[in-house]
Amino acid sequence: MRDPNDIADLPSPYYPHPAFGLLHLPRFIAKIRLHLKGELPQGYHRNFTRGFDGFLCLHLGVDPKEVIEIVKMSNSDEEVTERLKTIFPEDTKPHIWNRKLVQMGMSAEGKIALQKSRDHMGVSDRMDILSFADMIEYDEGRLD
């Protein structure tokens, strides 16, 4: 598990956005807010706008910089949502994205990469960590 001093108070990747139904979107927005305040812990910098952030933006056909700009100029969650509606496709296909996010790490190649992550984290024997979203849950202390 990550050093508690290097863990941001972020929503779970399994938490859906209330308006769009997309998993990970609330987490990405929260990371952007911390980034804009200069408070995103160092451990999150490597995958900021990459990893799930980047895959989500790719799914939606938007540049992560567009999402960052919207969060930057918005004063509330409602404003963020209304502005995101202007750049997101009309149908965000949450059923496709959510399945993809939940299953990242379950393909043959993904299982190899996930095992490398387990090894790196010192939890090689944790076969209950089935996906990269599970790994985030473990890393941030939400999965015992």
Rosetta blueprint (number, residue, H / E / L):
1 M L
2 R L
3 D L
4 P H
5 N H
6 D H
7 I L
8 A L
9 D L
10 L L
11 P L
12 S L
13 P L
14 Y L
15 Y L
16 P E
17 H L
18 P L
19 A L
20 F L
21 G L
22 L L
23 L E
24 H L
25 L H
26 P H
27 R H
28 F H
29 I H
30 A H
31 K H
32 I H
33 R H
34 L H
35 H H
36 L H
37 K L
38 G L
39 E L
40 L L
41 P L
42 Q H
43 G H
44 Y H
45 H L
46 R L
47 N L
48 F L
49 T L
50 R L
51 G H
52 F H
53 D H
54 G H
55 F H
56 L H
57 C H
58 L H
59 H H
60 L H
61 G L
62 V L
63 D L
64 P H
65 K H
66 E H
67 V H
68 I H
69 E H
70 I H
71 V H
72 K H
73 M H
74 S L
75 N L
76 S L
77 D H
78 E H
79 E H
80 V H
81 T H
82 E H
83 R H
84 L H
85 K H
86 T H
87 I H
88 F L
89 P L
90 E L
91 D L
92 T L
93 K L
94 P H
95 H H
96 I H
97 W H
98 N H
99 R H
100 K H
101 L H
102 V H
103 Q H
104 M L
105 G L
106 M L
107 S L
108 A H
109 E H
110 G H
111 K H
112 I H
113 A H
114 L H
115 Q H
116 K H
117 S H
118 R H
119 D H
120 H H
121 M H
122 G L
123 V L
124 S L
125 D L
126 R L
127 M L
128 D L
129 I L
130 L L
131 S L
132 F H
133 A H
134 D H
135 M H
136 I H
137 E H
138 Y H
139 D H
140 E L
141 G L
142 R L
143 L L
144 D L
